[in-house]
């Protein structure tokens, strides 16, 4: 089947490999990989997947730290005609199995260091046919499943590009995000949607092949994944770090590799600004930095402009369901520091009231996004799809209702007001309050609990727990935090715990989280 070049996600990598095969595509620690090698490795993985029965539209999870193997897996899976499902390797067993069972994944790419999780997955996910394991397989029992060695695949499999019969409307990825119920929701993206989003982003960032883009964000995070796609589309070099755990080391990487683009979230930039003995000359190579996940405090914007004196600062807003919604042109940042900018290229944004009618300037309402980059829908969640995707302008068209409240000024600039739901964004991650509440309710001393997000200069929002104890019972803040640390990802563990005699409620008996946020002495 003939297809138009440039319409599929894997065309980014293939085109860059054809144009500059020996150029460095990826730097990860001491490892440097040329475009030709990354493309060949992705072909090898794709051929191995097809040889093991992977068919068009199958879902394959990628459960890896930031690494060359993670990038190879993403492109290898789509080259095979399947869809990749990136999952943060911090994810605990119960949630991981939920995600894999929900999308009925047939394959699972992971590292041998996650052997215990792999055993749980292979036992509890009946749809899995195989696992591709990076690292040493010696200590991994088969557990009734077929475990394939990534190293063996890259040594023996054919590097000839496969030719799956897919088009741009086929499924490319499912990216899971926590919903208001606390259960992850799988946002489904076609090749067209991901190509459209990436093309728009590289347009306003003015990315070119000489860019050297640093990514410290997990590839399971849409913002982190975007850095991989941005660099491959433009033939740039991606510097992939596992995290921002060692800020001074990251600064050395920026200097050593002469990084030109740096993507971060408010937590990362707050940590940078708090460092001592950091010289502005350390960042002379950086021509742009981007911020998403939560708005930067105006004070931090001013400090970042001093630290990155030669860089353009792009303040952005996005949601998992369409990757990116808006960006602030750097020249306008001083004029409107509280705004998240205008809609990205090739997209329409507008604000509606509770009845779905468009509202005028300065009126608060729900933000709606219209564009080819919007998700197909949530995987097998019809009720959630009815809420999020509604009838658009033309027959059969669906537009995205973000669930976020905004206002728009007379010039079309967007201003975030609040979330319609209670999702908390902490350290660039989304936290569903009910998920944390369920864990705290496991403590027998707890009568009631409510989780809210409160402003925090470092985290963006800090998770705070209001706990009502049963009569005669006792708990400490440390007791609650320790229990949560055992059961939850680190970004979900409450930073603050306050013991109260009761929780504010509506007439119907529902807890009023908004009242708790307003009344919290930490909300300053």
N, C-alpha and C positions, 0 to 999 in steps of 0.2 A: 504494500500500500504506500503510495507516494504521499508525502506530507510537505508542508511549507516550513522551511527552516526558520528557527527563531520562535516557533509557537509552543515548544515544550520546554520544561524546566531544564532538562539535561542538555538542551541546545546551548545554554550559557557556557557550560564547561567544554563541550565539543568545539564550539566556535573559537574559544580562547586557546584551546590546545592546538587547533589547526593553524591559527595565526601566529602564535609564539610558543611552540612546543617546549623549548628549553627554558622559558622564563619561569622564575620561581613563583609558584602559585600559592604555596603554603609554607609558613614557618611555624614550627611548634617545638619550643625548646631548642635543642641542637639539631633537630631534624628539619631538613629543607627538601621540598618536593616540587619538581617541575610540573607544569600543566600537563605535559604528555604523560608523565607517570601517574598523576592522579586520575586522568581520563582512562588510561589503560587499566588501572586497578579497579575503577568503577565498572569497566566492561567485564573484567574477570569475575567480579562479584555477581554482576547481572547474569552472566552465563551460568555460573554455579547455581544461582537461585532458580533459574529456569530449568536447569537439569534436575533439580530436586522438586519439581512440580509446581513452582510458583506460576500463577496465571494472572492474566489481566485483572487489575482491580483488587488483588489480594492485599491484605494489610500486614506490614512487617514492622515491628517495634525496634527502635534504636535506643538502647539503654546504655549509653556510654558517656564518660567524661569528655570534655573538649579534647579532641585528638584527631590525627590524620584519619584514623579508622572511622571516626564518626562522619567526617566529610565524605570519605569514600563510600560509606554505607548509604548516605542520603542520595547521592547521585547513582550509585549502583542499583538501588531499589527502584528508582523511577526509570532507569534504563531497562530494567526487566519488565516494565509495564505495571509494576505494583505501586502501592502507596506507602510512604514511610510515616511512622508514628513516633515522633521524638518524645522521650520521657526522661525527666530529670532523674539521674541515678541516686539522688537522695530519697526518692519516693519509697515509702515503706511497702512491705509485702502485700498487705491487704488492699491498698489503693492500686498498686501495680496490677494485681490480679483482676481487680475490677475493670481497669482500663483495657487490659488484654482480652478479657472475656466480653466486654462491651463491644469492641470492634471485631471480635473473633479473629485475632491475629493468627496467622499461620506460621510466622517466623519471628525470631527474637535475636537481635544482635547485641551482644554484651561482652564483658570482660571476665576472665577467669577469677578475678578477685571477688566477684559477686556470686561465688559458687553457692552459698546458702540460699540467696534469693532465687538463683536459677533452679535449684531443687524445688522450691515452693512453686515456682511458675510452672515447671514441667509437670508437677503433680496436680495442680489446681486449674490449669487452663487446657481443657480438652481439645480446643481448636488447633493448638500448636503442633506442627509437624516436625520442626527442627529448630535448633539454635545455632547461630554462628558465633563462635567464641574467639575473642582476641586473647592472646597470652597463652599460658600453658594449660593444656587439657588433661594433664596426667592425673590430677586430683579430683576430676569431675566425673562422677558416676553417670552412666547413661540414663538411668531412671526411666527406661522404656522409650526414650526419645532419641532422635538422631542428633548428635552434636558435631558440627562441622568446624574445622580449624580455619580461621581467617588467614593465618600464615600459609597454610597449605593451599588455600584457594588462590592466594596471590603468587604462589610459586608454580602452580600447575594448571590453572584454568586458562582458557583461551581469552586473549585480549581483543579479539575481533568484536566490533560493535554489534550487539544484538539488534534485531529489527522487530520489536513488538508492534502489534497493530493498534496503536493508541493515537488519539487525537487530543486537541487542546481542551476538550470538554471532559476528558477522563480524569478520574481522581488521582491527585498527586500526593496529598498529605492529609493527615488528620492530626490537628493540634489540640490537645486537651486543656481545658481551663476549668477552674472550679466554678460551680454555679451557686445560686443563692441557697440551694438546699444542702450544699456541701458536697454533692456528688459531682465528679468531673464530667464536663460536657465536651464531646469531640467535635470541634469545628472542622468541617470538610472543605477542602480547597481543590479546585481543578488546576490543571497546568495553566490555563488561561488566567485564572485569578492571581496565581503567584507570579507569573510573568508580568502581568499588568501592574501589580503592586511594586515589583522590583524596578520596572522600567520608570515608573513615576518617581520613586525614591531617588534613583540615580540621576534623574533629570534635574530635580531641584537641588541635590547636593553637588551637582556638576562633577560627578565622578569620572575619572579618566584612568587609562591603563597604567599611568605612572604613580597612582595612589598606592600607599602602603597602609592598610587598614588594620587597626588593632581591635581585637575582640576579646573581652574578659567575661562576657555574659554566656550563660549556658545555652547550648544550641536547642534545648527543649523550649526555650523562651523565644517567642516569635521575633523579638527584637535582636536576639543573638543570632538566630537563624538567618535573619535578613542580612547580616554582615557577610555571611558565606555567599549568599545569592548575589549581593551587590558586587562583591569582588570578582566573582566568576563571570558575571555579565559583562563587566568592563575590562576584564583581563588584568585586574589589579593584583597586588600581593596581599594575602591575608596573614596577619600575625595572630596566631590562635593561642591564647593563654587559658589555663584551666580555670582561673578565678582571679579575683582582685584581693586575695588573702594577704599578699605581701606587696603593699603599695610601692615601697622603695624599689623593689625588684621590677615592678611594672614601669616605673620611671626610667630605670636603666634600659629596659627594652625599647622604650620610646626613643631614647637617645641613640642607642646602638643601631636600631633598624631604621632610624629616620622616619618614624611614623608620620603620616599626613592626615589620617582620619582616626578619631577616637570616639567610640560609642559608650555612653555611660548612663547611669540612673542617679537620682539625687543622693542615694547612700554613698555611691562611689565618689561623687564629686565632693560631698561633705567630708569624707575621709581624706581626700587629696588636700582640701583646703586646711585641714587640721594638722597636716604634716609640718614639721619644722625643717629648716635648712633646705627648702626647695627653691631652686633658682629658676627664674623665668626662662633663662636660656636653655633649660632642660627641655623646653617645649617649642623651640624655635622652628622645628620641622613641621609642626602640626598646623595645617591650614583650615581644618574644621573640627569641631566637636559637636556631638548630638546628644540630646537628653530626651528620654521618654520614660514611661511607666508612671511618673507623677511629676507635677510641676516643680520647677526649681524656685526656691525662695528668692525674691528680688535681691536680697543681700548677697546670696551666693552667685547670682549672675554677675554682679559688679566685681566680686572677687575673682571669678573665673576669667573675666575679661582682662584683669591684671595678670593673672597667672599664665593664660594662653594669649599673650599680647598680639600674636600674629594670626590668631585663628578666628574664623567666623563661628559664632555660636548659634546652633539651631535648636530651639526649644520646640518639642513636638508632642503630639498626642496620638495615641492609637488604642485600638482594642483588638483582642485576638481574632475576632470575627472578620476583620478586614485588614489586618496588619497595621496600617497607618491611616490616619484621618486628616491630620493637619500639621503644618509646620509654620514657624515664624521666620520670615525672611530676616536674616541677621541685621540688616540696615534698619529694620523697624523695631528691634528688640527694646531699645531705649525708650521709644515712644509708648510702647504698650507692654511693659514687663509682666503684667498680670495675664496677658492673653496667650493662648496656645496657637495663635496664628490663623491662617486661612486654610481651606481645603487643599489637599495635594493635587497635582495635575491629573487631568482625566478623571475627575470625580466631582459630584455635586453634593453639597451638604446643606441642610436646612433644619429648622426647628419647628416642632409641632406642639399643639396643646394636647390635652387628654383625649380629645376626640379625633386626633389625627389631622387637624387643620393647621396649615402653616401660620406662623405668627410673625409679627413685624419686629423691627429692631428693638433691642433692650428688653424684650419680653422673655421670661424664663420658660423653657419647655424642654421636651426630649429631643436630643440630637438624632437626626436621620441621615444615613449615608447611602448614596446611590452611585454605583460604579461596577465595573467588571471585576474588581478585586474583592468583592464581597463573597463570603463563603457560600457554598451550596446549601448549607444547613448543618444542624447538629446531627451526628450519627444516631439514627433511630430514636430520636426524641421529638415526636410530632407535636406535643403540647408546647415545648420550648420553641420549636420552629414557628408555631403560630404567633407567638409573642414577638419573636425577634425579626422574622421575615414577613413583610406584609405587602399588599398589592401596591405596585408602583404606577408610573405614568402610562405605560403601554401594556397591552394584553400579555399576560404571562410573566411580566417583569416583577421581581421582588426587590424591595429595598430593606436596608438594615435599620432597625430601631435599636439604638445602642443601649438604652436603659440608663443613660447619663443625662443629667439636667445641665443645660447650657443657656447662655444668652449670646446674641450676635449684635455687634454694633452697626452703625450706619455704613461702615466701610467693609463689612463682611468679615471682621475679625471675631474669633470665637473666644468665649470666656467660660471656663468650667465652673459650675456652681456646686453640684453634689451628685452623688450616685442615687439612682432610684432604689436600688437595693442597698444592702449593707456590706458589700464586699470591701475588705480592707486591703490597701496596697502597702506592703511593708517590704523594704529592701528590694523593690522592683518585682515582688511576687504577690500574687493574689491570695488572700486568706478568707475562707468562708467561715463566718462566725459560728454557724451551727456545727461545723466539723470540730472546732476547738471545744465548743460547749459539750458536745457528746463525750469527748474524752474526759473533761473535768467532771462530768456527771458520773463517771466510773468510780470516783472517790465516794465511799459510803457516807462520809460526813457532810456532803453537799446537798443542800435542799434546792437551791436555784442558782443559776449562773447566767450571765449575759456578757458577751464579748463585743467590744467596740474598738474602733481605731481612733487614736488621738494624735494631734500634730506632734511631729518629732523632727528636729533639724537634721538628724543623721539618717533615720529610717524612712523619712517621708511621713509615714504613719506608724505609730507603735501599737502593738496589740495589748489591750488592757482587759483584764477580767474583773467583773464585779461578782462577788460570791456571797451567797446567803447560806449560812451553816444551819444544820439541824440543831435543835435545842440540846444543850449540854455537850455538843461536839466541838472539837478544836482542830485547827489546821494552821499552818504558817504559809507565808508566801513561798518559801523554799519548797515546802511539800508539794504545792500545786505546780511549781515550775519543774521540779524533778520528775513528777509523774508525766507532765506534758512532754518533756524532753525524751522520755522513753517511748512515747507513742506517736510523736509528731515530728515533721521536718523542723529544722531549727528556726526557720523564719516564722513558723506558726506559734511558737512558744511565747506566752504572754510576757512582756517586759515588765508590766505593772499588774499587781493583784491587790484589789481593795475589798475588804470584808465589810459588808453592809447588812443592815437589819431587814431590808426589803428592797424590791425593785419597782420602779414606776411602771404602771400598766394602763392600757387603754380600757375603755368601757367593755370591750369584748374579752379582756383578759390578756391581751398580747403585751409583751414587754416593749417599752418605748426606748429603743437604743439611742434615739436622738436626744432624749432628755438626759440620758447618762453622759453622753459626750459633752453636752452643754454644762452639766453640773460638775464634771470631773475637774478637780484642782490641777491635774496634770495637763489639761488642755489649754496650754498657753502659747 
